[in-house]
Amino acid sequence: MRHLTAADIAGFEKIYRLNLVNGLPGFKSANLVGTAAADGATNLAVFSSALHLGSDPALLGIVTRPTTVPRHTYANLKSSGCYTLNHVPEALAAQAHYTSANFPDTVSEFDACGFTAEYRDDFPAPYVAESALSIGLRLLEEHHISNGTVLLVGTVEHVYLRDEALRDEALRPDGTLDLVALGTATISGLDGYHAVQPPVRFGYARVGQPPVAE
């Protein structure tokens, strides 16, 4: 078994270390974060850091990179207080990845990367029309991490499922989501995009009752 210590990791070449550490959590969610500046300019960025923080109230978090350089997503959502999370469609993974390029703030990634900005129900942040599932969030709090990254906590105000997803029964009777039917991609490391396979599902775990696949 190969053993890597903290000292080993710190000593690796930068890109090697980035690739390794980004892959350690395994597969991650793939979302496009949509925001708008005060002047209406839109921004879109791919994030793999979205996480569930609670269901009552419904809270989701994202982690932004250090703000030692301009971060358009961070600046916009701090200004408006709102942002959207949009599942990355498998078929549009290349376009989603392109949003990570260092576009100037005068260029909208929606336009440059081939996505459609869509406003719904007077919410001030744009959704991605091509996403099968989109979420509108309002910034609740932020937590600054020791390495300069920022955990942003948002309250879920809106959830939209495209009609095709509903016809495909992507929202199951028990409230679970069929991510295969939604066509949602997932991410590994910094740049690996994957299609998902149908899951093996288990019932509620109870002591003395080994889980059985449903």
C-alpha positions as CSV (number, residue, x, y, z in Angstrom):
1,M,0.0,0.0,0.0
2,R,1.4,3.4,-0.9
3,H,1.3,5.9,1.9
4,L,1.3,9.6,1.3
5,T,1.9,12.0,4.2
6,A,1.0,15.7,4.5
7,A,4.7,16.4,3.9
8,D,4.7,14.3,0.8
9,I,1.6,16.2,-0.6
10,A,3.1,19.6,0.3
11,G,6.3,18.7,-1.6
12,F,4.6,17.6,-4.8
13,E,4.9,19.8,-7.9
14,K,1.9,22.3,-8.0
15,I,-0.1,20.8,-10.9
16,Y,0.5,17.2,-9.6
17,R,-0.7,18.3,-6.2
18,L,-3.8,20.1,-7.6
19,N,-4.7,17.0,-9.6
20,L,-4.2,14.6,-6.7
21,V,-6.0,16.6,-4.0
22,N,-9.0,17.5,-6.3
23,G,-9.5,13.8,-7.0
24,L,-9.4,12.7,-3.3
25,P,-13.1,13.2,-2.6
26,G,-14.1,11.0,-5.5
27,F,-17.0,11.9,-7.8
28,K,-18.5,15.3,-7.2
29,S,-21.6,17.2,-8.4
30,A,-21.4,19.2,-11.6
31,N,-23.3,22.5,-11.5
32,L,-23.3,25.8,-13.4
33,V,-23.6,28.8,-11.1
34,G,-25.5,31.7,-12.7
35,T,-25.2,35.2,-11.4
36,A,-25.9,38.8,-12.6
37,A,-24.0,42.0,-11.8
38,A,-25.8,45.2,-10.8
39,D,-25.7,46.5,-14.4
40,G,-27.3,43.3,-15.6
41,A,-24.2,41.6,-17.0
42,T,-24.5,37.8,-16.6
43,N,-21.9,35.4,-15.4
44,L,-21.8,31.6,-15.5
45,A,-19.2,29.3,-13.9
46,V,-18.9,25.5,-13.4
47,F,-18.6,24.4,-9.8
48,S,-17.9,21.0,-8.4
49,S,-18.2,22.0,-4.7
50,A,-22.0,22.1,-4.1
51,L,-23.0,20.3,-0.9
52,H,-26.2,19.6,1.0
53,L,-26.2,21.4,4.4
54,G,-29.8,20.7,5.6
55,S,-33.3,20.0,4.5
56,D,-35.4,21.9,7.0
57,P,-34.8,24.7,6.1
58,A,-33.4,23.6,2.7
59,L,-29.7,24.8,2.6
60,L,-27.0,24.2,0.0
61,G,-23.4,25.4,0.0
62,I,-20.8,26.1,-2.5
63,V,-17.1,26.8,-2.0
64,T,-15.4,29.6,-3.9
65,R,-11.7,29.9,-4.6
66,P,-9.7,32.6,-2.7
67,T,-10.9,36.1,-3.5
68,T,-7.3,37.5,-3.7
69,V,-8.1,38.0,-7.4
70,P,-11.4,39.1,-8.9
71,R,-14.0,36.4,-8.7
72,H,-17.0,37.5,-10.8
73,T,-19.4,34.9,-9.4
74,Y,-18.6,35.9,-5.8
75,A,-18.8,39.6,-6.5
76,N,-22.2,39.2,-8.3
77,L,-23.9,37.1,-5.7
78,K,-22.6,39.3,-2.9
79,S,-24.1,42.3,-4.8
80,S,-27.5,40.8,-5.6
81,G,-27.7,38.2,-2.8
82,C,-28.9,35.6,-5.2
83,Y,-27.5,32.9,-7.5
84,T,-28.6,29.8,-9.3
85,L,-27.3,26.2,-9.4
86,N,-28.0,24.3,-12.6
87,H,-27.2,20.7,-13.3
88,V,-24.7,20.2,-16.1
89,P,-26.2,18.1,-18.9
90,E,-24.0,15.2,-20.0
91,A,-24.2,16.3,-23.6
92,L,-23.0,19.9,-22.8
93,A,-20.1,19.0,-20.6
94,A,-17.5,20.6,-22.9
95,Q,-19.4,23.8,-23.0
96,A,-19.8,23.7,-19.2
97,H,-16.0,23.2,-18.8
98,Y,-15.3,26.1,-21.1
99,T,-17.0,28.5,-18.5
100,S,-13.9,27.9,-16.3
101,A,-11.8,29.9,-18.8
102,N,-10.7,33.3,-17.6
103,F,-13.2,35.5,-19.5
104,P,-13.1,39.2,-18.7
105,D,-16.1,40.6,-16.8
106,T,-17.3,42.3,-20.1
107,V,-18.0,38.8,-21.6
108,S,-20.9,36.7,-20.5
109,E,-20.1,33.0,-20.3
110,F,-23.7,32.3,-21.3
111,D,-23.0,33.8,-24.7
112,A,-19.4,32.7,-25.1
113,C,-20.1,29.1,-24.1
114,G,-23.4,28.5,-25.8
115,F,-25.9,28.6,-22.9
116,T,-29.2,30.5,-22.6
117,A,-29.8,32.8,-19.7
118,E,-33.3,32.6,-18.5
119,Y,-35.0,34.7,-15.8
120,R,-38.0,33.2,-13.9
121,D,-40.5,34.5,-11.4
122,D,-38.8,37.8,-10.8
123,F,-35.7,36.1,-9.4
124,P,-32.6,38.4,-10.0
125,A,-30.2,35.7,-11.0
126,P,-30.3,33.9,-14.4
127,Y,-31.0,30.2,-14.8
128,V,-29.5,27.9,-17.5
129,A,-32.3,27.1,-19.9
130,E,-30.6,23.9,-21.1
131,S,-30.4,22.4,-17.6
132,A,-33.0,19.7,-16.6
133,L,-32.9,20.8,-13.0
134,S,-32.2,24.4,-11.7
135,I,-32.2,25.9,-8.2
136,G,-32.6,29.5,-7.2
137,L,-30.8,30.3,-3.9
138,R,-30.5,33.4,-1.7
139,L,-27.2,34.0,0.1
140,L,-27.7,33.4,3.9
141,E,-24.2,33.4,5.3
142,E,-20.5,32.9,4.4
143,H,-17.7,31.3,6.2
144,H,-14.1,32.2,5.4
145,I,-11.8,29.1,5.5
146,S,-8.2,29.4,6.7
147,N,-6.8,28.8,3.2
148,G,-8.7,31.7,1.7
149,T,-11.6,29.8,0.2
150,V,-15.1,30.8,1.2
151,L,-18.1,28.6,2.0
152,L,-21.3,30.3,0.8
153,V,-24.5,29.0,2.4
154,G,-27.8,29.6,0.5
155,T,-31.4,29.0,1.2
156,V,-33.3,27.2,-1.6
157,E,-36.1,29.4,-2.8
158,H,-37.0,27.8,-6.2
159,V,-36.5,24.4,-7.8
160,Y,-37.4,23.9,-11.5
161,L,-37.6,20.5,-13.3
162,R,-38.0,20.6,-17.1
163,D,-41.2,19.0,-18.4
164,E,-39.2,16.3,-20.1
165,A,-37.7,15.3,-16.8
166,L,-41.1,15.0,-15.2
167,R,-42.4,12.9,-18.1
168,D,-39.3,10.6,-17.6
169,E,-40.4,10.4,-13.9
170,A,-37.1,11.9,-12.8
171,L,-38.8,13.1,-9.6
172,R,-39.9,9.8,-7.9
173,P,-42.9,9.5,-5.6
174,D,-40.7,9.4,-2.5
175,G,-39.0,12.7,-3.4
176,T,-35.7,11.1,-4.6
177,L,-34.3,12.3,-8.0
178,D,-33.4,10.0,-10.9
179,L,-30.2,11.7,-12.0
180,V,-29.9,9.2,-14.8
181,A,-33.2,10.3,-16.3
182,L,-32.2,13.9,-15.7
183,G,-29.0,13.3,-17.8
184,T,-26.9,15.0,-15.1
185,A,-23.1,14.8,-15.4
186,T,-20.7,14.3,-12.6
187,I,-17.1,15.5,-12.1
188,S,-13.9,13.8,-11.0
189,G,-10.8,15.8,-10.2
190,L,-10.4,19.1,-12.1
191,D,-11.5,18.1,-15.6
192,G,-13.1,14.7,-15.7
193,Y,-16.8,14.6,-16.7
194,H,-18.8,11.4,-16.4
195,A,-22.2,10.0,-17.3
196,V,-23.9,8.4,-14.3
197,Q,-25.3,4.8,-14.2
198,P,-28.5,3.6,-12.5
199,P,-27.9,3.4,-8.8
200,V,-28.1,0.5,-6.4
201,R,-30.6,1.7,-3.8
202,F,-31.0,0.5,-0.2
203,G,-33.7,1.0,2.3
204,Y,-33.3,2.9,5.6
205,A,-30.5,1.4,7.6
206,R,-31.4,-0.2,10.9
207,V,-29.1,-1.9,13.4
208,G,-29.4,-5.7,13.0
209,Q,-30.9,-5.5,9.6
210,P,-28.3,-5.7,6.8
211,P,-29.3,-3.5,3.9
212,V,-30.9,-5.2,0.9
213,A,-30.9,-3.7,-2.5
214,E,-34.4,-2.5,-3.6
